[in-house]
Every structure is written in structure tokens, then in C-alpha cells.
Amino acid sequence: RHRYDDRHRYDDRHRYEDRYRYDRRYYPPRGHIVRQLPHRHRVVHHHGHRYYYGDGAWYRPHGSGFMVVTPPMGLVLSFLPDGYTTLHFGGIPYYRAHDVYYVWRPKQRGYVVTNRPW
């Protein structure tokens, strides 16, 4: 059983800024197929594949449409997704959006999809 632990609530190394905690937007579930991408989507290339981000979800081509997916580890993007929250773990800021974690990597000049920091 997991219990909420707020021992580090005021410790900057574990700071959690949940600016969008009460975001009630609908996000399609992973595996859901759509015919068209959201109107204002963005394209991100990773190892020869195209991933699309729009309206809070990631997509990959699937048949004649697009499937909602989890972006792969290591995908680098120049933007943070809408509705992200900031978490500090070990003094490093991590960003979470729709259960996907990102960390800034200066050498790659972008935000990289990563495992959750704990």
C-alpha cells in the first residue's frame, strides 16, 4: 500500500509545482485511433519515425489514421507539452505531462523523454 509522503514538501530537491493539477481536459486513451490529427499538431522525428503531438496526446501513423501512443524514451523535442507540471528531484527539474516525463538536456538542446525520476 502506498501512502502520500509530504516529508520533502519544503525541500527544494523534491519540489513539485503542480500548476495544472485540476486540469479536467479529456485525453484520448493510448491505443485509440483517430482519422485526423489535431488541427495545430507538431511533428517530432525520432530514429526515422514521425511522432505527432497535439491537444495533449502523442500520435503515430497507423493504417489510414493515427494511433495515440506513449512517446519513446530518448525522443527529443524543442518544446514542453501543454499542461506540464514541474518536479524537482535531486535538484534537477523534471517535467510531467499526461504521465510522460521530460528532462532538459543541454547537449541535445531539447527536452528528452525519460523514465520517471524515482
Disulfide bonds with the S-S distance in Angstrom:
none
